[in-house]
Amino acid sequence: MKKVVIVLLASILMFIGMQEVLAGRGCCSHHGGQAYCSNGRWVCRDGTYSPTCTCSGGSSSGSRSYNTTTKRTTTIRQIYGCMDKSAINYNYSANVSDGSCQYEKIETSKENIYYSTETKGSLTSGEKEVIREGKNGEKEVTIKKIVNENGSEVSSEKVNETIIVDPVNEIVEYHARTTRTQTSEKTEEESNTSLVVTIILLIINIYYGYKNKDANLLINKIKAIDSKVKYILYFLYFIFIIPVFIDIVLVIIDFFKRNKQS
């Protein structure tokens, strides 16, 4: 009787064990079998998670894991990669950090927009005249950078550029150079012309005053003075141009008055 009971219990235990083994094998049967338990789910040997089988525990720090379903120890597959979820290259399958995480940074800075120079005339003319002063502009530049875990820059890319102040171009005009000789000759010619005109007007005043002693001219008034002062006044009259021009105006006025009276 005892032998029968022992055989029955042994049969029952064997049946239960076979069911557990079959159930365990079915979790990752198409993915190389079970590898280790992670976050309450079985990870298959090809690195994928079992869609249906759950487990208790989930430590992935060791290299081996005890399979509670198959009652055996399996080797854990180590997957290296970035384990930081805030990184742009986060690997959800990685269980070992390899320091490869990369992060995106956006930086904004201001830069100068340098003005250009517009020229008028020939550059060989010589004399330069700045018609309008140049002024630099300003722009705002947005750059996207990729940096690794230690902050070193991996790459950068300009993503946006906004002009804040437009530059003002410089305008320069070149003129023909006037030599000192040309300037001197021109000044001398103008001086000679002025002298000739003054002498002609002086002769007209003297002649008209001599012919018309009663004419209201400065030269006639100087002539009427008896003292030596008149010689000083004559000198001033001949030296300065203004008295000569005043007299020529008076000559014209007197001339028209006499013609009108006659």
ChimeraX commands (.cxc) that place a marker at each C-alpha (Angstrom):
marker #1 position 0.00,0.00,0.00 radius 0.5
marker #1 position 2.82,2.40,0.85 radius 0.5
marker #1 position 4.53,1.64,-2.43 radius 0.5
marker #1 position 1.35,2.52,-4.34 radius 0.5
marker #1 position 1.02,5.87,-2.52 radius 0.5
marker #1 position 4.70,6.69,-3.18 radius 0.5
marker #1 position 4.34,5.86,-6.90 radius 0.5
marker #1 position 1.22,8.05,-7.19 radius 0.5
marker #1 position 2.90,11.02,-5.47 radius 0.5
marker #1 position 5.97,10.65,-7.65 radius 0.5
marker #1 position 3.79,10.56,-10.78 radius 0.5
marker #1 position 1.93,13.70,-9.73 radius 0.5
marker #1 position 5.17,15.59,-9.04 radius 0.5
marker #1 position 6.67,14.55,-12.38 radius 0.5
marker #1 position 3.55,15.70,-14.21 radius 0.5
marker #1 position 3.61,19.11,-12.53 radius 0.5
marker #1 position 7.33,19.52,-13.28 radius 0.5
marker #1 position 6.83,18.68,-16.95 radius 0.5
marker #1 position 4.03,21.27,-17.22 radius 0.5
marker #1 position 6.28,23.95,-15.72 radius 0.5
marker #1 position 9.12,23.06,-18.09 radius 0.5
marker #1 position 6.82,23.16,-21.12 radius 0.5
marker #1 position 5.33,26.46,-19.98 radius 0.5
marker #1 position 8.80,27.95,-19.46 radius 0.5
marker #1 position 10.00,26.83,-22.85 radius 0.5
marker #1 position 6.95,28.40,-24.52 radius 0.5
marker #1 position 7.83,31.93,-23.29 radius 0.5
marker #1 position 10.78,32.46,-25.72 radius 0.5
marker #1 position 10.58,29.30,-27.79 radius 0.5
marker #1 position 10.95,31.23,-31.06 radius 0.5
marker #1 position 13.63,33.60,-29.73 radius 0.5
marker #1 position 16.35,31.22,-28.54 radius 0.5
marker #1 position 14.88,30.58,-25.08 radius 0.5
marker #1 position 14.82,32.66,-21.91 radius 0.5
marker #1 position 17.88,34.70,-20.93 radius 0.5
marker #1 position 17.11,36.71,-17.76 radius 0.5
marker #1 position 14.39,38.55,-15.86 radius 0.5
marker #1 position 14.22,42.34,-16.33 radius 0.5
marker #1 position 11.61,44.70,-14.87 radius 0.5
marker #1 position 9.13,41.85,-14.31 radius 0.5
marker #1 position 9.41,40.50,-17.88 radius 0.5
marker #1 position 11.46,37.66,-19.36 radius 0.5
marker #1 position 14.16,38.75,-21.82 radius 0.5
marker #1 position 14.84,36.23,-24.58 radius 0.5
marker #1 position 18.31,35.24,-25.78 radius 0.5
marker #1 position 18.00,37.44,-28.90 radius 0.5
marker #1 position 17.47,40.53,-26.69 radius 0.5
marker #1 position 13.68,40.85,-27.11 radius 0.5
marker #1 position 11.10,40.78,-24.32 radius 0.5
marker #1 position 8.62,37.91,-24.04 radius 0.5
marker #1 position 5.18,39.26,-24.93 radius 0.5
marker #1 position 3.30,37.09,-22.37 radius 0.5
marker #1 position 5.61,35.65,-19.73 radius 0.5
marker #1 position 6.23,37.56,-16.50 radius 0.5
marker #1 position 8.67,36.97,-13.70 radius 0.5
marker #1 position 9.59,38.26,-10.27 radius 0.5
marker #1 position 12.68,40.33,-9.55 radius 0.5
marker #1 position 14.45,41.91,-12.47 radius 0.5
marker #1 position 18.01,42.71,-11.46 radius 0.5
marker #1 position 20.24,42.98,-14.52 radius 0.5
marker #1 position 23.51,43.76,-12.77 radius 0.5
marker #1 position 24.75,40.19,-12.67 radius 0.5
marker #1 position 25.86,38.04,-15.57 radius 0.5
marker #1 position 23.68,34.99,-14.67 radius 0.5
marker #1 position 20.03,34.59,-13.58 radius 0.5
marker #1 position 18.10,31.72,-12.03 radius 0.5
marker #1 position 15.04,30.76,-14.09 radius 0.5
marker #1 position 12.23,30.00,-11.62 radius 0.5
marker #1 position 10.14,28.36,-14.36 radius 0.5
marker #1 position 12.70,25.91,-15.80 radius 0.5
marker #1 position 14.52,25.50,-12.44 radius 0.5
marker #1 position 17.87,26.18,-14.07 radius 0.5
marker #1 position 20.54,28.90,-14.28 radius 0.5
marker #1 position 20.90,30.77,-17.60 radius 0.5
marker #1 position 23.63,33.13,-18.85 radius 0.5
marker #1 position 22.55,36.83,-19.06 radius 0.5
marker #1 position 23.28,38.56,-22.36 radius 0.5
marker #1 position 24.99,41.92,-21.79 radius 0.5
marker #1 position 23.82,44.67,-24.15 radius 0.5
marker #1 position 26.00,47.78,-24.16 radius 0.5
marker #1 position 24.61,51.20,-25.00 radius 0.5
marker #1 position 23.28,54.51,-23.66 radius 0.5
marker #1 position 20.93,53.99,-20.73 radius 0.5
marker #1 position 20.00,57.68,-20.13 radius 0.5
marker #1 position 16.44,58.31,-21.34 radius 0.5
marker #1 position 17.15,62.04,-21.78 radius 0.5
marker #1 position 19.86,61.29,-24.37 radius 0.5
marker #1 position 19.12,61.42,-28.10 radius 0.5
marker #1 position 20.66,57.95,-28.62 radius 0.5
marker #1 position 18.96,56.16,-25.70 radius 0.5
marker #1 position 18.93,52.37,-26.17 radius 0.5
marker #1 position 15.97,50.79,-24.39 radius 0.5
marker #1 position 17.50,47.31,-24.77 radius 0.5
marker #1 position 20.85,48.20,-23.17 radius 0.5
marker #1 position 21.65,46.84,-19.72 radius 0.5
marker #1 position 25.27,48.02,-19.53 radius 0.5
marker #1 position 26.18,51.71,-19.94 radius 0.5
marker #1 position 29.10,52.25,-22.34 radius 0.5
marker #1 position 29.40,56.04,-21.95 radius 0.5
marker #1 position 28.14,56.72,-25.47 radius 0.5
marker #1 position 25.23,58.99,-24.56 radius 0.5
marker #1 position 24.85,62.14,-26.65 radius 0.5
marker #1 position 22.79,65.24,-25.86 radius 0.5
marker #1 position 21.34,68.08,-27.90 radius 0.5
marker #1 position 22.06,71.70,-26.91 radius 0.5
marker #1 position 20.55,74.86,-28.44 radius 0.5
marker #1 position 22.69,78.00,-28.21 radius 0.5
marker #1 position 21.79,81.54,-29.34 radius 0.5
marker #1 position 24.35,84.27,-29.96 radius 0.5
marker #1 position 24.59,87.69,-31.65 radius 0.5
marker #1 position 26.98,88.37,-34.52 radius 0.5
marker #1 position 27.97,91.44,-36.56 radius 0.5
marker #1 position 26.93,91.89,-40.18 radius 0.5
marker #1 position 29.82,93.81,-41.73 radius 0.5
marker #1 position 28.97,96.61,-44.15 radius 0.5
marker #1 position 30.23,96.83,-47.74 radius 0.5
marker #1 position 31.79,99.81,-49.53 radius 0.5
marker #1 position 30.21,101.27,-52.66 radius 0.5
marker #1 position 32.58,103.34,-54.84 radius 0.5
marker #1 position 31.87,106.09,-57.35 radius 0.5
marker #1 position 34.32,107.45,-59.87 radius 0.5
marker #1 position 37.69,106.02,-60.81 radius 0.5
marker #1 position 39.92,104.55,-58.11 radius 0.5
marker #1 position 42.91,106.09,-59.88 radius 0.5
marker #1 position 41.48,109.62,-59.63 radius 0.5
marker #1 position 43.34,110.22,-56.41 radius 0.5
marker #1 position 41.21,112.17,-53.96 radius 0.5
marker #1 position 38.80,110.16,-51.82 radius 0.5
marker #1 position 35.60,111.59,-50.36 radius 0.5
marker #1 position 33.34,109.62,-48.01 radius 0.5
marker #1 position 29.77,110.47,-48.99 radius 0.5
marker #1 position 28.20,108.22,-46.34 radius 0.5
marker #1 position 29.79,106.45,-43.37 radius 0.5
marker #1 position 29.34,102.67,-43.16 radius 0.5
marker #1 position 27.74,100.99,-40.17 radius 0.5
marker #1 position 27.71,97.31,-39.19 radius 0.5
marker #1 position 24.44,95.48,-38.67 radius 0.5
marker #1 position 23.57,92.75,-36.16 radius 0.5
marker #1 position 21.98,89.31,-36.39 radius 0.5
marker #1 position 20.88,86.59,-33.97 radius 0.5
marker #1 position 22.15,83.08,-34.75 radius 0.5
marker #1 position 20.70,79.84,-33.32 radius 0.5
marker #1 position 23.03,76.82,-33.34 radius 0.5
marker #1 position 22.17,73.21,-32.51 radius 0.5
marker #1 position 25.08,71.31,-30.95 radius 0.5
marker #1 position 25.55,67.61,-30.16 radius 0.5
marker #1 position 27.77,66.92,-27.14 radius 0.5
marker #1 position 28.84,63.70,-25.46 radius 0.5
marker #1 position 28.72,62.81,-21.76 radius 0.5
marker #1 position 31.86,64.81,-20.85 radius 0.5
marker #1 position 30.59,67.95,-22.64 radius 0.5
marker #1 position 32.84,67.69,-25.70 radius 0.5
marker #1 position 31.26,68.90,-28.94 radius 0.5
marker #1 position 30.55,66.21,-31.51 radius 0.5
marker #1 position 28.88,68.36,-34.18 radius 0.5
marker #1 position 27.15,71.71,-34.65 radius 0.5
marker #1 position 24.61,73.06,-37.13 radius 0.5
marker #1 position 23.20,76.55,-37.74 radius 0.5
marker #1 position 19.41,76.16,-37.62 radius 0.5
marker #1 position 18.18,79.77,-37.67 radius 0.5
marker #1 position 19.40,83.29,-38.41 radius 0.5
marker #1 position 17.43,86.48,-37.72 radius 0.5
marker #1 position 18.57,89.99,-38.75 radius 0.5
marker #1 position 18.12,92.50,-35.91 radius 0.5
marker #1 position 19.71,95.58,-37.56 radius 0.5
marker #1 position 20.51,95.88,-41.26 radius 0.5
marker #1 position 24.01,97.14,-42.15 radius 0.5
marker #1 position 24.48,100.55,-43.81 radius 0.5
marker #1 position 26.93,100.44,-46.71 radius 0.5
marker #1 position 29.70,103.01,-46.99 radius 0.5
marker #1 position 29.66,105.24,-50.10 radius 0.5
marker #1 position 33.01,106.60,-51.31 radius 0.5
marker #1 position 33.56,108.91,-54.29 radius 0.5
marker #1 position 36.93,109.51,-55.96 radius 0.5
marker #1 position 37.69,112.88,-57.60 radius 0.5
marker #1 position 40.44,113.95,-59.99 radius 0.5
marker #1 position 43.39,115.30,-58.03 radius 0.5
marker #1 position 44.13,119.01,-58.49 radius 0.5
marker #1 position 47.86,119.75,-58.46 radius 0.5
marker #1 position 49.36,122.67,-56.61 radius 0.5
marker #1 position 50.56,124.17,-59.89 radius 0.5
marker #1 position 47.05,124.16,-61.32 radius 0.5
marker #1 position 45.63,125.69,-58.14 radius 0.5
marker #1 position 48.34,128.38,-58.08 radius 0.5
marker #1 position 47.80,129.25,-61.73 radius 0.5
marker #1 position 44.06,129.47,-61.22 radius 0.5
marker #1 position 44.46,131.75,-58.19 radius 0.5
marker #1 position 46.93,133.98,-60.03 radius 0.5
marker #1 position 44.62,134.24,-63.03 radius 0.5
marker #1 position 41.67,135.23,-60.84 radius 0.5
marker #1 position 43.83,137.81,-59.07 radius 0.5
marker #1 position 44.99,139.34,-62.36 radius 0.5
marker #1 position 41.43,139.54,-63.66 radius 0.5
marker #1 position 40.27,141.27,-60.47 radius 0.5
marker #1 position 43.13,143.79,-60.72 radius 0.5
marker #1 position 42.35,144.64,-64.34 radius 0.5
marker #1 position 38.65,145.17,-63.54 radius 0.5
marker #1 position 39.51,147.39,-60.57 radius 0.5
marker #1 position 41.85,149.55,-62.68 radius 0.5
marker #1 position 39.22,149.95,-65.39 radius 0.5
marker #1 position 36.59,150.99,-62.84 radius 0.5
marker #1 position 39.08,153.39,-61.21 radius 0.5
marker #1 position 39.81,155.06,-64.55 radius 0.5
marker #1 position 36.08,155.45,-65.20 radius 0.5
marker #1 position 35.56,157.06,-61.76 radius 0.5
marker #1 position 38.48,159.49,-62.23 radius 0.5
marker #1 position 37.42,160.46,-65.73 radius 0.5
marker #1 position 33.74,160.92,-64.79 radius 0.5
marker #1 position 34.66,162.91,-61.65 radius 0.5
marker #1 position 36.96,165.14,-63.69 radius 0.5
marker #1 position 34.25,165.80,-66.31 radius 0.5
marker #1 position 31.53,166.29,-63.69 radius 0.5
marker #1 position 33.05,168.07,-60.72 radius 0.5
marker #1 position 29.64,168.53,-59.12 radius 0.5
marker #1 position 28.89,164.77,-59.18 radius 0.5
marker #1 position 28.32,163.28,-55.72 radius 0.5
marker #1 position 31.33,160.91,-55.88 radius 0.5
marker #1 position 33.78,159.85,-53.17 radius 0.5
marker #1 position 36.73,160.78,-55.35 radius 0.5
marker #1 position 35.34,164.31,-55.87 radius 0.5
marker #1 position 34.85,164.74,-52.12 radius 0.5
marker #1 position 38.46,163.65,-51.47 radius 0.5
marker #1 position 39.67,166.07,-54.17 radius 0.5
marker #1 position 37.83,168.97,-52.44 radius 0.5
marker #1 position 39.77,168.55,-49.16 radius 0.5
marker #1 position 42.59,171.09,-48.75 radius 0.5
marker #1 position 44.59,169.41,-46.01 radius 0.5
marker #1 position 47.18,166.63,-46.32 radius 0.5
marker #1 position 44.57,164.14,-45.16 radius 0.5
marker #1 position 43.34,163.88,-48.72 radius 0.5
marker #1 position 46.54,162.10,-49.77 radius 0.5
marker #1 position 45.92,159.42,-47.15 radius 0.5
marker #1 position 42.33,159.12,-48.37 radius 0.5
marker #1 position 43.56,158.82,-51.98 radius 0.5
marker #1 position 45.86,156.02,-50.92 radius 0.5
marker #1 position 43.03,154.19,-49.15 radius 0.5
marker #1 position 40.73,154.79,-52.11 radius 0.5
marker #1 position 43.18,153.20,-54.54 radius 0.5
marker #1 position 44.20,150.32,-52.26 radius 0.5
marker #1 position 40.75,149.13,-51.20 radius 0.5
marker #1 position 38.32,147.93,-53.83 radius 0.5
marker #1 position 35.11,148.83,-52.02 radius 0.5
marker #1 position 35.34,152.67,-52.49 radius 0.5
marker #1 position 35.97,152.13,-56.22 radius 0.5
marker #1 position 32.82,149.98,-56.53 radius 0.5
marker #1 position 30.80,152.50,-54.50 radius 0.5
marker #1 position 31.87,155.26,-56.85 radius 0.5
marker #1 position 31.04,153.24,-59.98 radius 0.5
marker #1 position 27.50,152.79,-58.62 radius 0.5
marker #1 position 27.27,156.51,-57.93 radius 0.5
marker #1 position 28.58,157.21,-61.46 radius 0.5
marker #1 position 25.81,155.12,-62.97 radius 0.5
marker #1 position 23.13,156.81,-60.85 radius 0.5
marker #1 position 24.43,160.30,-61.65 radius 0.5
marker #1 position 24.72,159.47,-65.35 radius 0.5
marker #1 position 21.04,158.42,-65.58 radius 0.5
marker #1 position 19.91,161.50,-63.59 radius 0.5
marker #1 position 21.73,163.85,-65.98 radius 0.5
marker #1 position 20.30,162.09,-69.04 radius 0.5
marker #1 position 16.82,162.25,-67.57 radius 0.5
marker #1 position 17.10,165.99,-66.80 radius 0.5
marker #1 position 18.35,166.70,-70.29 radius 0.5
marker link #1:1,2 radius 0.2
marker link #1:2,3 radius 0.2
marker link #1:3,4 radius 0.2
marker link #1:4,5 radius 0.2
marker link #1:5,6 radius 0.2
marker link #1:6,7 radius 0.2
marker link #1:7,8 radius 0.2
marker link #1:8,9 radius 0.2
marker link #1:9,10 radius 0.2
marker link #1:10,11 radius 0.2
marker link #1:11,12 radius 0.2
marker link #1:12,13 radius 0.2
marker link #1:13,14 radius 0.2
marker link #1:14,15 radius 0.2
marker link #1:15,16 radius 0.2
marker link #1:16,17 radius 0.2
marker link #1:17,18 radius 0.2
marker link #1:18,19 radius 0.2
marker link #1:19,20 radius 0.2
marker link #1:20,21 radius 0.2
marker link #1:21,22 radius 0.2
marker link #1:22,23 radius 0.2
marker link #1:23,24 radius 0.2
marker link #1:24,25 radius 0.2
marker link #1:25,26 radius 0.2
marker link #1:26,27 radius 0.2
marker link #1:27,28 radius 0.2
marker link #1:28,29 radius 0.2
marker link #1:29,30 radius 0.2
marker link #1:30,31 radius 0.2
marker link #1:31,32 radius 0.2
marker link #1:32,33 radius 0.2
marker link #1:33,34 radius 0.2
marker link #1:34,35 radius 0.2
marker link #1:35,36 radius 0.2
marker link #1:36,37 radius 0.2
marker link #1:37,38 radius 0.2
marker link #1:38,39 radius 0.2
marker link #1:39,40 radius 0.2
marker link #1:40,41 radius 0.2
marker link #1:41,42 radius 0.2
marker link #1:42,43 radius 0.2
marker link #1:43,44 radius 0.2
marker link #1:44,45 radius 0.2
marker link #1:45,46 radius 0.2
marker link #1:46,47 radius 0.2
marker link #1:47,48 radius 0.2
marker link #1:48,49 radius 0.2
marker link #1:49,50 radius 0.2
marker link #1:50,51 radius 0.2
marker link #1:51,52 radius 0.2
marker link #1:52,53 radius 0.2
marker link #1:53,54 radius 0.2
marker link #1:54,55 radius 0.2
marker link #1:55,56 radius 0.2
marker link #1:56,57 radius 0.2
marker link #1:57,58 radius 0.2
marker link #1:58,59 radius 0.2
marker link #1:59,60 radius 0.2
marker link #1:60,61 radius 0.2
marker link #1:61,62 radius 0.2
marker link #1:62,63 radius 0.2
marker link #1:63,64 radius 0.2
marker link #1:64,65 radius 0.2
marker link #1:65,66 radius 0.2
marker link #1:66,67 radius 0.2
marker link #1:67,68 radius 0.2
marker link #1:68,69 radius 0.2
marker link #1:69,70 radius 0.2
marker link #1:70,71 radius 0.2
marker link #1:71,72 radius 0.2
marker link #1:72,73 radius 0.2
marker link #1:73,74 radius 0.2
marker link #1:74,75 radius 0.2
marker link #1:75,76 radius 0.2
marker link #1:76,77 radius 0.2
marker link #1:77,78 radius 0.2
marker link #1:78,79 radius 0.2
marker link #1:79,80 radius 0.2
marker link #1:80,81 radius 0.2
marker link #1:81,82 radius 0.2
marker link #1:82,83 radius 0.2
marker link #1:83,84 radius 0.2
marker link #1:84,85 radius 0.2
marker link #1:85,86 radius 0.2
marker link #1:86,87 radius 0.2
marker link #1:87,88 radius 0.2
marker link #1:88,89 radius 0.2
marker link #1:89,90 radius 0.2
marker link #1:90,91 radius 0.2
marker link #1:91,92 radius 0.2
marker link #1:92,93 radius 0.2
marker link #1:93,94 radius 0.2
marker link #1:94,95 radius 0.2
marker link #1:95,96 radius 0.2
marker link #1:96,97 radius 0.2
marker link #1:97,98 radius 0.2
marker link #1:98,99 radius 0.2
marker link #1:99,100 radius 0.2
marker link #1:100,101 radius 0.2
marker link #1:101,102 radius 0.2
marker link #1:102,103 radius 0.2
marker link #1:103,104 radius 0.2
marker link #1:104,105 radius 0.2
marker link #1:105,106 radius 0.2
marker link #1:106,107 radius 0.2
marker link #1:107,108 radius 0.2
marker link #1:108,109 radius 0.2
marker link #1:109,110 radius 0.2
marker link #1:110,111 radius 0.2
marker link #1:111,112 radius 0.2
marker link #1:112,113 radius 0.2
marker link #1:113,114 radius 0.2
marker link #1:114,115 radius 0.2
marker link #1:115,116 radius 0.2
marker link #1:116,117 radius 0.2
marker link #1:117,118 radius 0.2
marker link #1:118,119 radius 0.2
marker link #1:119,120 radius 0.2
marker link #1:120,121 radius 0.2
marker link #1:121,122 radius 0.2
marker link #1:122,123 radius 0.2
marker link #1:123,124 radius 0.2
marker link #1:124,125 radius 0.2
marker link #1:125,126 radius 0.2
marker link #1:126,127 radius 0.2
marker link #1:127,128 radius 0.2
marker link #1:128,129 radius 0.2
marker link #1:129,130 radius 0.2
marker link #1:130,131 radius 0.2
marker link #1:131,132 radius 0.2
marker link #1:132,133 radius 0.2
marker link #1:133,134 radius 0.2
marker link #1:134,135 radius 0.2
marker link #1:135,136 radius 0.2
marker link #1:136,137 radius 0.2
marker link #1:137,138 radius 0.2
marker link #1:138,139 radius 0.2
marker link #1:139,140 radius 0.2
marker link #1:140,141 radius 0.2
marker link #1:141,142 radius 0.2
marker link #1:142,143 radius 0.2
marker link #1:143,144 radius 0.2
marker link #1:144,145 radius 0.2
marker link #1:145,146 radius 0.2
marker link #1:146,147 radius 0.2
marker link #1:147,148 radius 0.2
marker link #1:148,149 radius 0.2
marker link #1:149,150 radius 0.2
marker link #1:150,151 radius 0.2
marker link #1:151,152 radius 0.2
marker link #1:152,153 radius 0.2
marker link #1:153,154 radius 0.2
marker link #1:154,155 radius 0.2
marker link #1:155,156 radius 0.2
marker link #1:156,157 radius 0.2
marker link #1:157,158 radius 0.2
marker link #1:158,159 radius 0.2
marker link #1:159,160 radius 0.2
marker link #1:160,161 radius 0.2
marker link #1:161,162 radius 0.2
marker link #1:162,163 radius 0.2
marker link #1:163,164 radius 0.2
marker link #1:164,165 radius 0.2
marker link #1:165,166 radius 0.2
marker link #1:166,167 radius 0.2
marker link #1:167,168 radius 0.2
marker link #1:168,169 radius 0.2
marker link #1:169,170 radius 0.2
marker link #1:170,171 radius 0.2
marker link #1:171,172 radius 0.2
marker link #1:172,173 radius 0.2
marker link #1:173,174 radius 0.2
marker link #1:174,175 radius 0.2
marker link #1:175,176 radius 0.2
marker link #1:176,177 radius 0.2
marker link #1:177,178 radius 0.2
marker link #1:178,179 radius 0.2
marker link #1:179,180 radius 0.2
marker link #1:180,181 radius 0.2
marker link #1:181,182 radius 0.2
marker link #1:182,183 radius 0.2
marker link #1:183,184 radius 0.2
marker link #1:184,185 radius 0.2
marker link #1:185,186 radius 0.2
marker link #1:186,187 radius 0.2
marker link #1:187,188 radius 0.2
marker link #1:188,189 radius 0.2
marker link #1:189,190 radius 0.2
marker link #1:190,191 radius 0.2
marker link #1:191,192 radius 0.2
marker link #1:192,193 radius 0.2
marker link #1:193,194 radius 0.2
marker link #1:194,195 radius 0.2
marker link #1:195,196 radius 0.2
marker link #1:196,197 radius 0.2
marker link #1:197,198 radius 0.2
marker link #1:198,199 radius 0.2
marker link #1:199,200 radius 0.2
marker link #1:200,201 radius 0.2
marker link #1:201,202 radius 0.2
marker link #1:202,203 radius 0.2
marker link #1:203,204 radius 0.2
marker link #1:204,205 radius 0.2
marker link #1:205,206 radius 0.2
marker link #1:206,207 radius 0.2
marker link #1:207,208 radius 0.2
marker link #1:208,209 radius 0.2
marker link #1:209,210 radius 0.2
marker link #1:210,211 radius 0.2
marker link #1:211,212 radius 0.2
marker link #1:212,213 radius 0.2
marker link #1:213,214 radius 0.2
marker link #1:214,215 radius 0.2
marker link #1:215,216 radius 0.2
marker link #1:216,217 radius 0.2
marker link #1:217,218 radius 0.2
marker link #1:218,219 radius 0.2
marker link #1:219,220 radius 0.2
marker link #1:220,221 radius 0.2
marker link #1:221,222 radius 0.2
marker link #1:222,223 radius 0.2
marker link #1:223,224 radius 0.2
marker link #1:224,225 radius 0.2
marker link #1:225,226 radius 0.2
marker link #1:226,227 radius 0.2
marker link #1:227,228 radius 0.2
marker link #1:228,229 radius 0.2
marker link #1:229,230 radius 0.2
marker link #1:230,231 radius 0.2
marker link #1:231,232 radius 0.2
marker link #1:232,233 radius 0.2
marker link #1:233,234 radius 0.2
marker link #1:234,235 radius 0.2
marker link #1:235,236 radius 0.2
marker link #1:236,237 radius 0.2
marker link #1:237,238 radius 0.2
marker link #1:238,239 radius 0.2
marker link #1:239,240 radius 0.2
marker link #1:240,241 radius 0.2
marker link #1:241,242 radius 0.2
marker link #1:242,243 radius 0.2
marker link #1:243,244 radius 0.2
marker link #1:244,245 radius 0.2
marker link #1:245,246 radius 0.2
marker link #1:246,247 radius 0.2
marker link #1:247,248 radius 0.2
marker link #1:248,249 radius 0.2
marker link #1:249,250 radius 0.2
marker link #1:250,251 radius 0.2
marker link #1:251,252 radius 0.2
marker link #1:252,253 radius 0.2
marker link #1:253,254 radius 0.2
marker link #1:254,255 radius 0.2
marker link #1:255,256 radius 0.2
marker link #1:256,257 radius 0.2
marker link #1:257,258 radius 0.2
marker link #1:258,259 radius 0.2
marker link #1:259,260 radius 0.2
marker link #1:260,261 radius 0.2
marker link #1:261,262 radius 0.2
view
